[in-house]
């Protein structure tokens, strides 16, 4: 069974540019989460999808960030325009349900904004 | 405010030695506690979790953790560390529906031969 896959693994962009990160969850997992780790600090929640619906987006930093989940399958996280403070590792995770507590994480997408 | 503190950023232990990684949490409701590990080039993997009951929980790879409510702690232990345990370890706390986790800043474990 394929795990959670994220693309790209590393992206380097200039301030003001746009970047789109993609996450393919484990097949059949209705729950999809985005988290971010900045500068070796704690991993912070960004948002949670249940199928194609945003369940909780309280962690999204501002309106430069847009997350979508087309048809309840893969998800994208777009940052437009990117700022220096957006640099970090963006993790995607998925889970089958919300009764086990176990999240399955991808390897993360490292974003560097210059 | 909800938060998790992992006071040790880096820890180095010799192979075969015992290990304890510290985790303290602040959470306004019943805490559901987790330890995840991230090995190089991999995603985070669940080591163990505590929901209720016995405060000493066993996980994968020979790890265990003890929940101490009075100290708001959930420390991770292993009696004998293997070189393959070198990784970064994250403690996390979440609500009953597991919809939103609060993670610590991680502890990097280095294992000396």
Interface residues (C-beta under 8 A of the other chain):
Chain A: X3 X4 X35 X40 X41 X42 X43 X44 X45 X48 X55 X56 X58 X59 X91 X93 X95 X98 X99 X100 X101 X102 X103 X104 X105 X106 X107 X108
Chain B: X4 X32 X34 X36 X38 X41 X42 X43 X44 X45 X46 X49 X51 X90 X92 X94 X97 X98 X99 X100 X101 X102 X103 X104 X105 X106
